[in-house]
Amino acid sequence: MRGYFWYLTLSLFVLLQGCANLDNPTGGGQLNYDPGPRQIDPADILVPDGYNVEVVARGLTFPTAVTENDEGQLFAIESGYAYGEIFLPPRLLKISEDGSSELVLEGAKNGPWTGITYNNGYFYVAEGGQMEGGKILRIDSSGDVDTLVENLPSLGDHHTNGPVIKDGEIYFGQGTATNSAVVGPDNAAFGWLSRKPQFHDIPCKDIVLKGINYTSENPLTDAPKDSVSTGAYVPFGQSTRPGQVIAGSVPCNGAIMKIPLEGGEPELVAWGLRNPYGIAFSGTGELFVTENSYDVRGSRPVWGTGDVLWKIKEGAWHGWPDYNAGHEISHMKVPDKGAPKLLLEENPYSPPHPIAELGVHSSSNGMDIARNGKFGFEGEVFIAQFGDMAPNVGKVMRPVGYKVVRVNPGNGVVENFAVNKGKGNGPATFLRTGGLERPVSVQFNREGDALYIVDFGILNVSKEEGAKPRKGTGVIWKISKE
Protein backbone atom coordinates (compact mmCIF):
# COMPACT_ATOMS: atom_id res chain seq x y z
CA MET A 1 0.00 0.00 0.00
CA ARG A 2 2.90 2.34 0.68
CA GLY A 3 3.89 2.26 -3.01
CA TYR A 4 0.31 3.02 -4.05
CA PHE A 5 0.02 6.11 -1.84
CA TRP A 6 3.47 7.23 -2.94
CA TYR A 7 2.27 7.03 -6.52
CA LEU A 8 -0.82 9.13 -5.74
CA THR A 9 1.29 11.72 -3.92
CA LEU A 10 3.73 11.92 -6.81
CA SER A 11 0.86 12.23 -9.30
CA LEU A 12 -0.65 15.11 -7.30
CA PHE A 13 2.71 16.86 -7.15
CA VAL A 14 3.23 16.49 -10.90
CA LEU A 15 -0.31 17.71 -11.54
CA LEU A 16 0.14 20.83 -9.45
CA GLN A 17 3.51 21.58 -10.97
CA GLY A 18 2.11 21.03 -14.46
CA CYS A 19 -0.90 23.30 -13.89
CA ALA A 20 1.40 26.08 -12.77
CA ASN A 21 3.17 25.96 -16.11
CA LEU A 22 0.42 25.13 -18.60
CA ASP A 23 -0.15 28.76 -19.55
CA ASN A 24 3.27 29.07 -21.21
CA PRO A 25 4.27 25.64 -22.53
CA THR A 26 7.10 25.23 -24.98
CA GLY A 27 8.07 21.98 -26.66
CA GLY A 28 11.41 21.49 -28.32
CA GLY A 29 9.87 21.49 -31.79
CA GLN A 30 8.10 24.82 -31.28
CA LEU A 31 10.57 27.29 -32.73
CA ASN A 32 9.96 31.02 -32.98
CA TYR A 33 12.59 31.52 -35.69
CA ASP A 34 13.78 29.93 -38.95
CA PRO A 35 16.89 27.88 -38.09
CA GLY A 36 18.11 27.81 -41.69
CA PRO A 37 20.57 25.05 -42.71
CA ARG A 38 21.33 22.56 -39.95
CA GLN A 39 24.46 23.32 -37.95
CA ILE A 40 26.51 20.25 -36.95
CA ASP A 41 29.23 20.35 -34.31
CA PRO A 42 30.23 17.34 -32.15
CA ALA A 43 31.69 19.76 -29.59
CA ASP A 44 28.13 20.83 -28.73
CA ILE A 45 27.31 17.36 -27.33
CA LEU A 46 28.18 16.62 -23.71
CA VAL A 47 29.32 13.04 -22.97
CA PRO A 48 31.14 11.54 -19.99
CA ASP A 49 34.84 12.26 -19.60
CA GLY A 50 36.97 10.00 -21.76
CA TYR A 51 34.47 9.66 -24.61
CA ASN A 52 34.66 11.21 -28.08
CA VAL A 53 31.87 12.24 -30.47
CA GLU A 54 32.26 12.27 -34.25
CA VAL A 55 30.05 12.64 -37.31
CA VAL A 56 29.77 9.53 -39.50
CA ALA A 57 27.26 10.76 -42.08
CA ARG A 58 25.08 13.80 -42.65
CA GLY A 59 22.46 15.05 -45.09
CA LEU A 60 20.21 11.99 -44.68
CA THR A 61 16.43 12.18 -44.99
CA PHE A 62 14.56 10.68 -42.02
CA PRO A 63 17.13 8.04 -40.97
CA THR A 64 15.86 5.66 -38.32
CA ALA A 65 18.41 2.88 -37.73
CA VAL A 66 21.82 1.43 -38.60
CA THR A 67 23.48 -1.98 -38.60
CA GLU A 68 26.84 -3.48 -39.52
CA ASN A 69 27.52 -6.57 -41.60
CA ASP A 70 30.06 -9.25 -40.69
CA GLU A 71 32.89 -7.14 -42.12
CA GLY A 72 31.97 -4.12 -40.02
CA GLN A 73 30.53 -2.18 -42.98
CA LEU A 74 27.88 0.29 -41.82
CA PHE A 75 24.39 0.42 -43.38
CA ALA A 76 21.52 2.79 -42.62
CA ILE A 77 17.84 2.99 -43.44
CA GLU A 78 15.77 6.08 -44.23
CA SER A 79 12.17 5.72 -43.13
CA GLY A 80 10.36 7.10 -46.19
CA TYR A 81 7.16 7.96 -44.32
CA ALA A 82 7.23 10.60 -41.59
CA TYR A 83 4.54 12.19 -39.43
CA GLY A 84 3.17 15.18 -41.28
CA GLU A 85 1.96 12.82 -44.03
CA ILE A 86 5.28 12.79 -45.87
CA PHE A 87 5.45 9.80 -48.23
CA LEU A 88 8.83 9.01 -49.80
CA PRO A 89 10.38 5.70 -50.84
CA PRO A 90 12.28 4.20 -47.86
CA ARG A 91 15.91 3.40 -48.63
CA LEU A 92 18.71 1.07 -47.55
CA LEU A 93 22.08 2.83 -47.79
CA LYS A 94 25.68 1.72 -47.53
CA ILE A 95 27.66 4.30 -45.57
CA SER A 96 31.31 4.78 -46.57
CA GLU A 97 34.12 5.88 -44.26
CA ASP A 98 34.12 9.34 -45.88
CA GLY A 99 30.44 9.81 -44.97
CA SER A 100 29.09 9.30 -48.47
CA SER A 101 26.22 6.88 -49.07
CA GLU A 102 25.45 4.33 -51.78
CA LEU A 103 21.92 3.16 -52.51
CA VAL A 104 21.39 -0.57 -51.97
CA LEU A 105 17.60 -0.66 -52.24
CA GLU A 106 14.68 1.72 -52.63
CA GLY A 107 11.46 0.33 -51.19
CA ALA A 108 7.78 0.96 -51.89
CA LYS A 109 5.93 3.86 -50.31
CA ASN A 110 4.76 1.73 -47.40
CA GLY A 111 7.05 3.12 -44.73
CA PRO A 112 8.17 3.99 -42.26
CA TRP A 113 11.11 1.63 -42.18
CA THR A 114 11.71 1.71 -38.44
CA GLY A 115 14.46 -0.83 -37.75
CA ILE A 116 17.12 -3.04 -39.28
CA THR A 117 19.37 -5.88 -38.20
CA TYR A 118 21.88 -8.09 -40.01
CA ASN A 119 22.18 -11.85 -39.68
CA ASN A 120 24.04 -14.47 -41.71
CA GLY A 121 24.20 -12.55 -44.98
CA TYR A 122 20.79 -10.87 -44.87
CA PHE A 123 19.30 -7.59 -43.70
CA TYR A 124 16.01 -7.81 -41.82
CA VAL A 125 13.87 -4.66 -41.91
CA ALA A 126 10.65 -3.66 -40.15
CA GLU A 127 8.40 -1.95 -42.70
CA GLY A 128 5.94 0.19 -40.77
CA GLY A 129 3.13 -0.24 -43.27
CA GLN A 130 1.28 3.08 -43.22
CA MET A 131 -0.42 2.34 -46.56
CA GLU A 132 -0.55 -1.45 -46.94
CA GLY A 133 0.03 -2.86 -43.46
CA GLY A 134 3.24 -3.79 -41.70
CA LYS A 135 5.81 -6.28 -42.96
CA ILE A 136 9.10 -7.88 -42.02
CA LEU A 137 11.43 -7.90 -45.01
CA ARG A 138 14.56 -9.94 -45.72
CA ILE A 139 17.02 -8.26 -48.08
CA ASP A 140 20.16 -9.81 -49.54
CA SER A 141 23.36 -7.92 -50.40
CA SER A 142 22.23 -7.34 -53.99
CA GLY A 143 18.95 -5.74 -52.91
CA ASP A 144 16.58 -8.67 -53.59
CA VAL A 145 13.64 -8.69 -51.17
CA ASP A 146 11.56 -11.44 -49.57
CA THR A 147 8.53 -10.65 -47.42
CA LEU A 148 8.55 -12.88 -44.34
CA VAL A 149 5.25 -11.68 -42.87
CA GLU A 150 2.75 -9.07 -44.06
CA ASN A 151 -0.68 -7.58 -43.37
CA LEU A 152 0.30 -6.56 -39.85
CA PRO A 153 -2.23 -4.10 -38.28
CA SER A 154 -0.05 -1.06 -38.84
CA LEU A 155 -2.24 1.45 -40.70
CA GLY A 156 -2.75 3.81 -37.76
CA ASP A 157 -0.80 6.04 -35.38
CA HIS A 158 1.96 3.53 -34.64
CA HIS A 159 3.81 1.01 -36.70
CA THR A 160 5.73 -2.26 -37.00
CA ASN A 161 9.03 -1.92 -35.12
CA GLY A 162 12.24 -3.87 -34.47
CA PRO A 163 13.37 -6.43 -35.52
CA VAL A 164 15.88 -8.45 -33.47
CA ILE A 165 16.93 -12.06 -33.91
CA LYS A 166 17.50 -14.75 -31.29
CA ASP A 167 17.67 -18.54 -31.55
CA GLY A 168 16.38 -18.65 -35.12
CA GLU A 169 13.39 -16.37 -34.50
CA ILE A 170 12.66 -12.75 -35.43
CA TYR A 171 11.13 -10.63 -32.67
CA PHE A 172 9.29 -7.42 -33.56
CA GLY A 173 6.92 -4.89 -32.02
CA GLN A 174 3.54 -3.77 -33.32
CA GLY A 175 2.20 -0.43 -32.10
CA THR A 176 -1.43 0.47 -31.47
CA ALA A 177 -3.75 2.09 -33.98
CA THR A 178 -4.77 4.81 -31.53
CA ASN A 179 -3.61 6.75 -28.52
CA SER A 180 -5.78 4.93 -25.96
CA ALA A 181 -7.97 2.39 -27.84
CA VAL A 182 -10.70 4.79 -29.09
CA VAL A 183 -10.63 6.01 -32.70
CA GLY A 184 -11.30 9.75 -32.80
CA PRO A 185 -10.75 13.05 -34.61
CA ASP A 186 -7.06 13.00 -33.66
CA ASN A 187 -6.65 10.01 -35.96
CA ALA A 188 -8.12 12.06 -38.78
CA ALA A 189 -5.43 14.66 -38.04
CA PHE A 190 -2.82 11.90 -38.39
CA GLY A 191 -4.22 11.28 -41.87
CA TRP A 192 -5.20 7.64 -41.72
CA LEU A 193 -8.84 7.78 -40.61
CA SER A 194 -10.05 9.05 -43.99
CA ARG A 195 -7.97 6.40 -45.78
CA LYS A 196 -8.97 3.49 -43.55
CA PRO A 197 -12.23 4.42 -41.73
CA GLN A 198 -12.81 0.82 -40.61
CA PHE A 199 -9.38 0.40 -39.00
CA HIS A 200 -9.15 0.06 -35.21
CA ASP A 201 -7.13 -1.68 -32.51
CA ILE A 202 -7.16 -5.47 -32.37
CA PRO A 203 -6.60 -7.17 -28.98
CA CYS A 204 -4.34 -10.21 -28.85
CA LYS A 205 -6.79 -12.20 -26.71
CA ASP A 206 -10.49 -11.88 -25.94
CA ILE A 207 -11.37 -8.89 -23.78
CA VAL A 208 -14.61 -7.73 -22.10
CA LEU A 209 -15.60 -4.05 -22.31
CA LYS A 210 -17.37 -1.79 -19.83
CA GLY A 211 -19.26 -0.21 -22.73
CA ILE A 212 -17.71 3.26 -22.33
CA ASN A 213 -18.40 5.41 -25.41
CA TYR A 214 -17.18 8.86 -26.42
CA THR A 215 -19.02 11.50 -28.44
CA SER A 216 -16.93 13.50 -30.86
CA GLU A 217 -17.20 15.59 -33.98
CA ASN A 218 -17.27 13.65 -37.22
CA PRO A 219 -14.36 14.70 -39.46
CA LEU A 220 -15.48 12.26 -42.18
CA THR A 221 -18.45 14.39 -43.21
CA ASP A 222 -19.02 18.00 -44.21
CA ALA A 223 -22.33 18.14 -42.38
CA PRO A 224 -22.23 20.93 -39.76
CA LYS A 225 -22.27 19.86 -36.11
CA ASP A 226 -22.29 16.19 -37.07
CA SER A 227 -21.21 14.02 -34.15
CA VAL A 228 -20.75 10.30 -33.54
CA SER A 229 -20.34 7.95 -30.59
CA THR A 230 -17.35 5.58 -30.56
CA GLY A 231 -16.28 2.85 -28.17
CA ALA A 232 -13.03 0.98 -27.66
CA TYR A 233 -11.60 -1.56 -30.12
CA VAL A 234 -14.23 -0.77 -32.77
CA PRO A 235 -14.30 1.39 -35.92
CA PHE A 236 -14.95 5.13 -35.71
CA GLY A 237 -18.63 5.90 -35.14
CA GLN A 238 -19.49 2.49 -33.63
CA SER A 239 -20.68 2.26 -30.02
CA THR A 240 -20.06 -0.57 -27.57
CA ARG A 241 -22.18 -2.03 -24.78
CA PRO A 242 -21.39 -3.26 -21.26
CA GLY A 243 -20.15 -6.82 -21.25
CA GLN A 244 -19.36 -6.80 -24.96
CA VAL A 245 -16.64 -9.28 -25.86
CA ILE A 246 -14.04 -8.24 -28.41
CA ALA A 247 -12.44 -11.31 -29.93
CA GLY A 248 -8.67 -11.44 -29.86
CA SER A 249 -6.48 -12.56 -32.71
CA VAL A 250 -2.85 -12.61 -33.78
CA PRO A 251 -1.39 -10.54 -35.37
CA CYS A 252 -2.65 -7.83 -33.05
CA ASN A 253 -1.90 -4.31 -31.86
CA GLY A 254 0.24 -3.23 -28.93
CA ALA A 255 2.30 -6.40 -28.84
CA ILE A 256 5.63 -8.15 -29.20
CA MET A 257 5.42 -11.02 -31.66
CA LYS A 258 7.87 -13.38 -33.30
CA ILE A 259 8.18 -15.43 -36.48
CA PRO A 260 10.64 -18.11 -37.62
CA LEU A 261 13.75 -16.84 -39.39
CA GLU A 262 12.44 -18.17 -42.69
CA GLY A 263 9.05 -16.45 -42.19
CA GLY A 264 5.63 -17.67 -41.15
CA GLU A 265 2.64 -16.91 -38.95
CA PRO A 266 3.27 -14.56 -36.01
CA GLU A 267 3.32 -15.94 -32.49
CA LEU A 268 2.45 -13.77 -29.49
CA VAL A 269 5.22 -12.99 -26.99
CA ALA A 270 3.62 -10.23 -24.85
CA TRP A 271 0.87 -7.60 -25.23
CA GLY A 272 -0.81 -4.60 -23.62
CA LEU A 273 1.94 -2.24 -24.86
CA ARG A 274 0.97 1.06 -26.47
CA ASN A 275 3.92 1.42 -28.84
CA PRO A 276 6.74 -1.07 -28.23
CA TYR A 277 9.52 0.59 -30.22
CA GLY A 278 13.00 -0.40 -29.10
CA ILE A 279 13.80 -4.10 -28.72
CA ALA A 280 17.05 -5.70 -27.55
CA PHE A 281 18.30 -8.88 -25.91
CA SER A 282 20.80 -8.75 -23.07
CA GLY A 283 23.89 -10.92 -22.95
CA THR A 284 22.00 -13.34 -20.72
CA GLY A 285 19.07 -13.61 -23.13
CA GLU A 286 16.59 -11.28 -21.41
CA LEU A 287 14.29 -9.29 -23.70
CA PHE A 288 14.05 -5.54 -23.06
CA VAL A 289 11.53 -3.20 -24.74
CA THR A 290 10.87 0.54 -24.67
CA GLU A 291 7.22 1.65 -24.71
CA ASN A 292 5.97 5.06 -25.85
CA SER A 293 3.19 5.98 -23.46
CA TYR A 294 -0.08 7.91 -23.83
CA ASP A 295 -0.63 11.39 -25.28
CA VAL A 296 -3.05 14.08 -24.14
CA ARG A 297 -5.17 13.96 -27.29
CA GLY A 298 -8.22 12.41 -28.86
CA SER A 299 -11.53 11.32 -27.39
CA ARG A 300 -9.79 9.67 -24.43
CA PRO A 301 -6.77 11.83 -23.53
CA VAL A 302 -4.36 10.58 -20.87
CA TRP A 303 -2.10 12.94 -18.93
CA GLY A 304 1.19 12.61 -17.11
CA THR A 305 2.29 9.09 -18.11
CA GLY A 306 5.98 8.55 -18.72
CA ASP A 307 7.58 6.23 -21.26
CA VAL A 308 8.63 2.86 -19.92
CA LEU A 309 11.49 0.36 -20.09
CA TRP A 310 10.25 -3.23 -19.68
CA LYS A 311 11.90 -6.58 -19.16
CA ILE A 312 9.52 -8.84 -21.02
CA LYS A 313 8.10 -12.05 -19.63
CA GLU A 314 6.49 -14.24 -22.26
CA GLY A 315 2.70 -14.16 -22.13
CA ALA A 316 2.46 -11.05 -19.94
CA TRP A 317 -0.16 -8.31 -20.42
CA HIS A 318 1.38 -4.91 -19.70
CA GLY A 319 -1.78 -2.92 -19.06
CA TRP A 320 -2.67 -0.86 -22.12
CA PRO A 321 -5.25 0.69 -22.47
CA ASP A 322 -6.03 1.07 -18.73
CA TYR A 323 -2.58 1.12 -17.12
CA ASN A 324 0.76 2.86 -17.36
CA ALA A 325 3.87 1.36 -15.73
CA GLY A 326 1.71 -0.96 -13.64
CA HIS A 327 -0.67 1.76 -12.36
CA GLU A 328 -4.27 2.50 -13.33
CA ILE A 329 -4.48 5.66 -15.43
CA SER A 330 -7.84 6.55 -13.85
CA HIS A 331 -5.81 8.21 -11.05
CA MET A 332 -4.23 10.68 -13.52
CA LYS A 333 -6.60 13.62 -13.94
CA VAL A 334 -6.35 15.50 -17.22
CA PRO A 335 -6.42 19.27 -16.54
CA ASP A 336 -9.90 20.66 -17.32
CA LYS A 337 -11.12 17.27 -18.61
CA GLY A 338 -11.11 14.87 -15.69
CA ALA A 339 -9.55 11.44 -15.41
CA PRO A 340 -9.87 8.80 -18.14
CA LYS A 341 -12.37 6.02 -17.44
CA LEU A 342 -11.24 2.40 -17.47
CA LEU A 343 -12.37 0.53 -20.58
CA LEU A 344 -11.99 -3.12 -19.61
CA GLU A 345 -14.54 -4.92 -17.44
CA GLU A 346 -11.81 -7.24 -16.21
CA ASN A 347 -8.06 -7.31 -16.67
CA PRO A 348 -6.64 -10.17 -18.74
CA TYR A 349 -3.83 -10.50 -16.15
CA SER A 350 -2.26 -8.40 -13.43
CA PRO A 351 0.17 -6.04 -15.19
CA PRO A 352 3.83 -6.16 -14.12
CA HIS A 353 5.98 -3.25 -13.01
CA PRO A 354 8.70 -1.88 -15.29
CA ILE A 355 12.46 -1.72 -14.99
CA ALA A 356 12.38 2.09 -15.26
CA GLU A 357 10.05 5.01 -15.98
CA LEU A 358 11.29 7.62 -18.43
CA GLY A 359 10.28 11.19 -19.25
CA VAL A 360 6.67 12.09 -20.05
CA HIS A 361 6.50 12.71 -23.84
CA SER A 362 10.23 11.93 -24.16
CA SER A 363 9.50 9.46 -27.00
CA SER A 364 12.03 6.93 -25.76
CA ASN A 365 12.63 4.87 -28.89
CA GLY A 366 15.48 2.74 -30.22
CA MET A 367 17.76 1.03 -27.72
CA ASP A 368 20.76 -1.25 -27.34
CA ILE A 369 22.62 -2.87 -24.45
CA ALA A 370 26.33 -2.35 -23.71
CA ARG A 371 28.26 -5.62 -23.89
CA ASN A 372 31.96 -4.67 -24.11
CA GLY A 373 33.93 -3.58 -21.06
CA LYS A 374 36.16 -1.45 -23.28
CA PHE A 375 33.22 0.91 -23.87
CA GLY A 376 32.05 0.78 -20.27
CA PHE A 377 28.64 0.51 -18.60
CA GLU A 378 28.45 -3.17 -19.49
CA GLY A 379 24.92 -4.54 -19.17
CA GLU A 380 23.29 -1.09 -19.10
CA VAL A 381 20.52 -0.13 -21.53
CA PHE A 382 21.13 2.85 -23.83
CA ILE A 383 17.98 4.58 -25.11
CA ALA A 384 17.54 7.27 -27.78
CA GLN A 385 14.95 9.88 -26.82
CA PHE A 386 13.39 11.45 -29.89
CA GLY A 387 11.89 14.29 -27.89
CA ASP A 388 8.42 15.70 -27.32
CA MET A 389 5.95 16.42 -30.10
CA ALA A 390 4.23 19.18 -28.13
CA PRO A 391 1.77 20.80 -28.46
CA ASN A 392 0.03 18.07 -30.47
CA VAL A 393 0.65 15.29 -27.92
CA GLY A 394 -0.03 17.55 -24.95
CA LYS A 395 1.60 20.53 -23.29
CA VAL A 396 5.00 20.34 -21.62
CA MET A 397 6.64 22.68 -19.15
CA ARG A 398 9.85 22.64 -21.21
CA PRO A 399 11.45 20.45 -23.89
CA VAL A 400 11.65 16.77 -22.93
CA GLY A 401 14.02 14.19 -24.42
CA TYR A 402 16.40 15.02 -27.33
CA LYS A 403 19.23 12.98 -25.84
CA VAL A 404 20.58 9.51 -25.11
CA VAL A 405 20.14 8.09 -21.64
CA ARG A 406 21.41 4.93 -19.99
CA VAL A 407 19.50 2.75 -17.56
CA ASN A 408 20.91 0.40 -14.95
CA PRO A 409 18.50 -2.56 -15.21
CA GLY A 410 19.44 -3.70 -11.74
CA ASN A 411 18.11 -0.64 -9.91
CA GLY A 412 16.22 1.32 -12.61
CA VAL A 413 18.39 4.43 -12.26
CA VAL A 414 18.30 6.61 -15.40
CA GLU A 415 21.23 8.90 -16.23
CA ASN A 416 22.14 11.11 -19.17
CA PHE A 417 24.82 9.79 -21.49
CA ALA A 418 24.79 12.18 -24.47
CA VAL A 419 23.00 15.50 -24.11
CA ASN A 420 23.24 18.89 -25.77
CA LYS A 421 25.27 21.60 -24.10
CA GLY A 422 23.46 24.85 -23.46
CA LYS A 423 21.08 26.58 -21.12
CA GLY A 424 18.33 24.07 -20.47
CA ASN A 425 17.35 21.03 -22.49
CA GLY A 426 16.18 20.71 -26.07
CA PRO A 427 17.14 19.94 -29.64
CA ALA A 428 20.04 21.77 -31.25
CA THR A 429 17.78 24.14 -33.19
CA PHE A 430 15.94 25.09 -29.98
CA LEU A 431 19.27 25.80 -28.25
CA ARG A 432 20.81 27.34 -31.42
CA THR A 433 23.75 24.93 -31.36
CA GLY A 434 25.15 22.19 -33.58
CA GLY A 435 24.39 19.15 -31.42
CA LEU A 436 21.71 16.46 -31.35
CA GLU A 437 18.37 17.15 -32.96
CA ARG A 438 16.09 14.11 -32.61
CA PRO A 439 17.89 10.86 -31.66
CA VAL A 440 15.66 8.02 -32.83
CA SER A 441 17.85 4.95 -32.23
CA VAL A 442 21.21 3.78 -30.90
CA GLN A 443 23.25 0.77 -31.94
CA PHE A 444 26.59 -0.59 -30.76
CA ASN A 445 28.99 -1.71 -33.45
CA ARG A 446 29.76 -5.41 -33.84
CA GLU A 447 32.72 -5.23 -31.43
CA GLY A 448 30.63 -3.30 -28.91
CA ASP A 449 33.31 -0.63 -28.37
CA ALA A 450 31.48 2.24 -30.13
CA LEU A 451 27.90 3.53 -30.09
CA TYR A 452 26.11 4.91 -33.15
CA ILE A 453 23.37 7.50 -32.61
CA VAL A 454 20.86 7.85 -35.43
CA ASP A 455 19.57 11.42 -35.48
CA PHE A 456 16.32 11.76 -37.46
CA GLY A 457 16.92 15.46 -38.12
CA ILE A 458 14.92 18.64 -37.69
CA LEU A 459 11.21 18.18 -37.01
CA ASN A 460 9.20 21.21 -36.00
CA VAL A 461 5.69 21.04 -34.55
CA SER A 462 2.87 23.57 -34.41
CA LYS A 463 -0.80 23.39 -33.48
CA GLU A 464 -1.79 24.83 -36.83
CA GLU A 465 0.40 22.75 -39.16
CA GLY A 466 1.23 19.67 -37.11
CA ALA A 467 4.56 17.90 -37.66
CA LYS A 468 6.94 19.44 -40.19
CA PRO A 469 10.03 17.25 -40.73
CA ARG A 470 12.85 18.66 -42.84
CA LYS A 471 14.50 16.55 -45.50
CA GLY A 472 18.28 16.22 -45.66
CA THR A 473 18.90 17.09 -42.00
CA GLY A 474 19.52 13.59 -40.59
CA VAL A 475 22.88 12.70 -39.04
CA ILE A 476 24.65 9.56 -37.84
CA TRP A 477 26.93 10.21 -34.87
CA LYS A 478 29.47 7.85 -33.28
CA ILE A 479 30.65 7.84 -29.69
CA SER A 480 33.73 5.90 -28.67
CA LYS A 481 36.15 5.88 -25.78
CA GLU A 482 39.27 7.99 -26.31
GIHU-V13547 format. One line per field, one symbol per residue. burial: + if it has 9 or more other ideal C-beta (glycine too) atoms within 8 Angstrom, else -. A space follows every 50 residues. Layout:
burial->???
//
This chain:
burial->------++--+--++-++--++--+++++++---+--+---+-++-+--- +-++++++-++++++++++--+-+++++++++++-++++++++++---+- +-+++-+-++++++++++---+++++++++--++++++++--+-+-+++- -+++++++++++++++--++++++++++++++++++++-+-++---+-++ ++++--++++++++-+-+-+-------+++++++++---+---+-+-+-+ +++++++++-+-+--+-+++++++++++++++----++++++++++++++ ++++++++++++---+++++++++++--++++-++---++-+++--+--- ++-+++++++++++++++++-+--+-++++++++++++++++++++--++ +++++++++--+---+++++++--+++++++-+++++++++++++--+++ ++++++++++++---+++++--+++++++++-
//
